[in-house]
Amino acid sequence: MNNISIALKVFEFNFKHEYIDELLGLAPTDIHIQGEDYFIGPPHNQLKKTYEYNYWEYRIFIENNSVWVKTIIDQFVEEVIFKKEKAIEKIKNDCGMELYVGINFSVKEGLDSFHFDLPILRLLANLNIEIDIDQYLSSK
């Protein structure tokens, strides 16, 4: 079993966040607005910071997954990117974008391998979408 987080991230744009919502037909799971303040650290010692750029994210979480990781990634890319390719093309030159894949593996289960097929790599490259993969091995 593993826990998976997959996201489409859009950042460093100058249009309204709602434009992305409407364009992609997705409700964001996280947004940041350039110039707004946020705080980090424990309640007794918070540090004030300011968002340096606009950020929009659509993310899914799957806990205790037993399906091959590649299958989950391919489904996400199909539903969130491939089916919305024409819409994404409208903003691809006006922002940065990233496909994020985060996987937590257990030591007991071991690591799972996966790859990106050429059609997915071509799609991501055509839409200027970078790939970020984080893999963690946990003893729990």
N, C-alpha and C positions, 0 to 999 in steps of 0.2 A: 504494500500500500504506500502511496505517496500523496503529498498535498501539492496542488498545482495552482499557480496564479498566472493568468495570461491577460495582457492589456494592450490596447492600442493607445499610445500617448501622442498628443499633439501639443506643441509648445512653441514659444517665441512667435506668436501671431498678434496682429493688430486689429482683428475683427472681433465682434462680440462672441462670447461663448455659445450663445443661443443659436448663432449661425451654424455652428458645427452640429449642435443637437438636431436642428431641422434638416440640415444637409444629409446627415447620416441616419436620421431616424432613430437615434439612440439617446438614452438619458445617461449623462455622465455619472460615473461613480466617484469622481473627485475633480475639483477645479481649483485653480489659484488665479487670483486677479493681480496683475502687475501693480505694484505700489501699495498693496494692502499689507498690513502687519500681521505677524503670527508669532507665537511663542514656543520655545523649545526648553526642555529641561524639566526637572521636578518642580512641583508647585512652590516650594520654598526658595527656589533659586532659578527663576525663569529668565531666559535671555530673549529679548525682543529682536526680531528680524523682519525684513521686508521682502516680499516676493519680487524678484528681479524681472520676471517675464510672465506672460499669460500661459496657463497650462490647462489642458482638458484631458481627461482620461476615462476610458471605458474598460473595466476590468471584471473578469470572472474569477471565482475561487472554487476549487473542487477539493474537498477533503476526503481522505481515505480512498483515493482513486485506485482502481485495479485495472483500468483500461490502459493500453499502450499509450505513452505520452504523445507520440507522433499523431495518433488518431485524434486526440483532444486538440492539439495544435492545428492540425489540418481542418478540423471542424470550425474552430474559431476563425481562422484565416478565410475560410469559405463564406461564413455568415457575416463577419464584421468587415472584411476587406474586399474579397473578390466580388461579392454581390453589390458592393457599394463603390466599385472601382471608378465609375463615371463621376460620382460625387466627390470622391477623394482627389481625382484629377483637378478639380476646380480649385483646390487649396494647396496642392503639393508644392508649388513654388513660393508660397507665402508663409510657410511655417516649417518647423522641424517635426518629424514623425518617427515613432519607434514602435516596433513590435517587441513587447517585453514578455519573456517566459521565465518564471521562477518556479523551481521544483525543490521540494524538501523530500529527500529520500531517507528511509530508516536504514541503519546499519544492518539490521536483521534481513531486510528485503534486498538490500544492495542497490546499486545504480542501474538505471535503465538507459539504453541507448536510443537515440533518435536522430533524424536528419531532416533536411528540407529538400523536397524534390525540386527539380529545375523549374517547373512552371511556377511554383510559389516564389522561388528566388527571383525569377524574371518579373513577376508581378510586383514584389516588394521593391525591386530596383527601379522599375518603371515609375512607381509612385513615390520614389525618394524616401522609402521607409527603411530605417536602420533596424538592426536586430540586436537585442540585449538579452543574454541568457545568464541566469544565476542558478547555480545548483548547490544545494547544501546537503550534507550527510549528517544525520542526527542519530544519537544513541537511544532516543525515546521511541 
